[in-house]
């Protein structure tokens, strides 16, 4: 029986992404479990695991993946690097019709590539089975508190990117000394859960949304908001979560009541363009708009949060937003500005831990379906393109591909 040859790509997106889909130890376990699989890794000097680490685990280092059947990456593969008629796994960032990746999807179709997107790998109930979300939440919340400390010269923390691993990061928590600030966290998924790990670890107490609005505290607190807490039915009838996700245009935003009390916003909730925004630029100019630091983990550019005008980078993670003139300015340049942290590849700051966790999910939840029988159609549901065509589930992307 012919072996399936899997290649681990050298990430080519800029800025550099040091994560891997399959760490060396995980790759070794795959070889032990699946005798008909061969794994090679493309030569790389940027991975959080070295070429030597892979070789020590029995994984051959190669200069090209041309003879591989399947190629695993993390971020979008640069268009010139795409190999015709291969199966690729990576985050394509195309399913929301992101304009900046239209050319990528066009090339994938042109080269008859089978594209399986991690973001679309789901269980029968629709829940995602693999993601970096927890690590985005951990680093995003940490960066948000770090940013507040820097803005008001309260404390200094080691950058997450400078921490060796999650335990090293946790050692920094004891350095945090916050005044009685109020923090809003939006979302209820993996990202939010990761953020909560950090906030609780720093000794910040969780309160209910009503307590957040109605009570004064002598210590820092945060509240976690679900979509029902800050959206209301336009016709005044009861909120329905299922309806909101299907027809968000039938709802109005109700977030402003929280902006009168919050000092920090940590945004980790999924947002659809049809849904109400959290607030607009005019709202940010109101005298009772109290938020002065926003950690936008979602990083939806000009999406639900108007101050997220551009992504920031690990090297340069924060900027100021001037709501008067709708401009991005240097961080901490004016007290009237809002300070924004909008790094769009947060898990990279804890690349080793994030990769290990992702590898666990890949081996447990994805590879059995891909290398065995896909009885629950996990792989089928996640396949965006095949043989030069969009699959039926993703036909809605055709006008996007066509440039309309």
MOLIN-V324497 format. One record per backbone hydrogen bond with DSSP energy under -1.0 kcal/mol. CO is the residue of the C=O (numbers start at 1). NH is the residue of the N-H. Records with the same first field share a line. If there is no record, write none. Layout:
# MOLIN-V324497
CO: NH  NH
This chain:
# MOLIN-V324497
4: 38
5: 69  70
6: 40
7: 72
8: 42
18: 48
23: 27
24: 28
25: 29
26: 30
27: 31
28: 32
29: 33
30: 34
34: 37
36: 4
38: 6
40: 8
41: 62
50: 54
51: 55
52: 56
54: 59
55: 58
60: 41
62: 43
65: 68
69: 87
70: 7
71: 89
72: 9
74: 91
78: 81
79: 82
83: 86
86: 114
87: 71
88: 116
89: 73
94: 97
98: 101
99: 102
101: 105
102: 106
103: 107
104: 108
105: 109
106: 110
107: 111
108: 113
109: 112
111: 85
114: 88
115: 384
116: 90
117: 120
118: 121
121: 129
123: 126
127: 123
132: 136
133: 137
134: 138
135: 139
136: 140
137: 141
138: 142
139: 143
140: 144
141: 145
142: 146
143: 147
144: 148
145: 149
146: 150
147: 151
148: 152
149: 154
159: 162
160: 163
165: 169
166: 170
167: 171
169: 172
170: 173
172: 175
173: 176
179: 181
181: 221
182: 263  264
183: 223
184: 266
185: 225
189: 193
190: 194
191: 195
192: 196
193: 197
194: 198
195: 199
196: 200
197: 201
198: 202
199: 204
200: 203
205: 222
208: 212
209: 213
210: 214
211: 215
220: 205
221: 183
222: 207
223: 185
225: 187
226: 229
230: 254
232: 252
233: 236
240: 244
241: 245
242: 246
243: 247
247: 250
248: 251
250: 234
252: 232
255: 258
258: 261  262
259: 290
263: 292  293
264: 184
265: 295
266: 186
267: 297  298
272: 275
280: 284
282: 285
283: 286
286: 289
292: 339
293: 265
294: 341
295: 267  297
300: 303
304: 278  279
305: 308
307: 309
308: 302
312: 344
316: 313
319: 340
320: 329
321: 338
322: 326  327
327: 322
329: 320
330: 333
334: 337
338: 321
339: 294
340: 319
341: 296
342: 312
345: 348
346: 349
347: 350
348: 351
350: 354
351: 355
352: 356
353: 357
354: 358
355: 359
356: 360
357: 361
358: 362
359: 363
360: 364
361: 365
362: 366  367
366: 370
367: 371
373: 375
374: 377
377: 381
378: 382
382: 117
384: 391
385: 115
386: 389
389: 386
391: 394
392: 395
394: 397
395: 398
397: 401
398: 402
399: 404
400: 403
